[in-house]
Amino acid sequence: MSSSAHYEEILAKQIAMNRSTWDSLQKHGITEESQVELEFSYNAPSQKSADGMCALIKEQTDYDARTVSSGLFFNRKWRVEGHTQQTAVSAAILDQWVTWMVAAGRERGCDFDGWGTSV
């Protein structure tokens, strides 16, 4: 699969998930006027990619992000985890945000793994 197709697949999956997540949030009382903090994560192929992803997020947003790792030395897995500031969301805003997050990940060779929020 080409790199472009890979990221298009990630985007399509995340946009589809936004629909059901937004429906669920609304059922729990979240409206377009509600303020929520979105948590997000990326999978990274290396520490260098994860650190680069964190740097890009910190340069271009006001989000908190950090590089995390798990596993043993020869089987280490790298991730970026973070969260936004409190913000109002809607289905359209979430789609725009996810599109940017996937594109930002592509720029640094990381896969946007998803988002969530506490209700």
Steps between C-alpha positions, in 0.01 A plus 500: 500500500637843409560758769220715360253210504608409854419848633178522297393175668583639845305817424196311368497277810530795738231705323264201514574456871425871557138441400434236764710676763317831447164319526613339824625833641166662422319217680713584805400867490785652297380779270676734258522749788665253741870538575700177490865399507588257221762235573692364201772255410730406215702186430857578398761280332787644709584736781621754242160496326313524830716790618449671164124455530504653849704793374260563209197490731663740746609737219163513325248466785451572869466126575699301752683201347765255615697207363439171679649158449424147608655160458851371527805647327477290183121512488443860604184671379475879476189714535401860534226576748348834578194716542351823377388790712130525584315569175155489348447224243245395241491225240645739240772630734600146593530404133720804429711433808548130419594590141771733633621246756536226236681741263733612780579138579577429137742794498697336783452136396260422786154342490219685675353232725191681618347730755265498793361720773351466845130572539 
